[in-house]
Amino acid sequence: MSEAAPLRSAPTVGRGSEGGNAGALPPSAPQRSRLERLRKPLEITILVGPALLVFLAFVIFPVVIAAYYGFFSWTGFGPANHFIGLRNYTQILADDAFRAAVWHNAEIVGLSLITQGPIALLIALLLNRKMRFQSALRVLIFVPYVISEVVVGTGLSLMLASGGAANDLLGKLGLGGLKQDWLSNPHVAIWTLIAIITWKYIGFAVLLFLAGLQGIPEELTEAAQIDGASYWQVQRRIVLPLLAPTVRIWAFLSIIGSLQLFDLVYIIWGQYVAATAGTSTMATYMVTTGRTAGQYGYGSAVAVLMFLISLTVALVYQRFVLRRDTEGAVTGGAA
């Protein structure tokens, strides 16, 4: 009987130990569901919060401030007290120089897509094949993109001047009849700008297209070649359709960049020659009529119109062009 007592007391100790650790049990189902509901917003806040703060501070807040000053006739000094309502906006829309700048931006958008897209695609297809010096060629294509716009603009403004190196080289080659006033002639200046933009930014397009080509499975192209498809048939039937999402993203970035083009035009043509040469943009118009003229309220109104035009184009492009890509993204929208 003395040996049985400890045996009977063992379960009692065990139950006591379990009762003593009752506080360490996992949370109940309602607690788990509440934690799960809080987890996702917390993760979103931690991951998106810093980027959202930067976006609000450097994009939304300046736009709001510009919209505020756009209702005033303000010279940039002291408080804005002279409220004029929508007069700045009506004056901008009635200005032929602003409408010309908008048209120049539209020309730059269209010509950039027409010239850069096919050339970059052909170069990307060429560099995607195995060849000698492939890495060196990729670097040479991408080098102009990483060169500062100030360096490019300063150098080309000197080379393309009437007495610059470009016309001098044509004369030495016996092609004096091709000499042009590359920067001041309104019929030539816009094409000069497109050539500069193409040379400067085509490396970025090639880089994007190469990244897209690397994501195409080789099994698809190899299967098509085994079935007897030629190289160009493979590119047209398989590669280009699979590369279409990358092309659409590049086109979107090119459009927005063309609408906001400023630095190359301002450095090469200056704030006054650009208007007479037919290369002025909305951004150069904003600087010329706003900061340079000391009318910061007017310039702020121009900045707001630029923002609205770019936003409208982006939303329309998103709605009608990028919709097929966003609908296929894994975002949980289908659920």
PyMOL commands that set and color helices and strands:
alter all, ss='L'
color gray80, all
select helices_A, chain A and resi 4-20+22-24+29-69+87-94+96-127+134-146+149-159+165-172+176-178+186-214+218-226+231-259+263-277+282-292+296-320+323-327
alter helices_A, ss='H'
color red, helices_A
deselect
rebuild
show_as cartoon
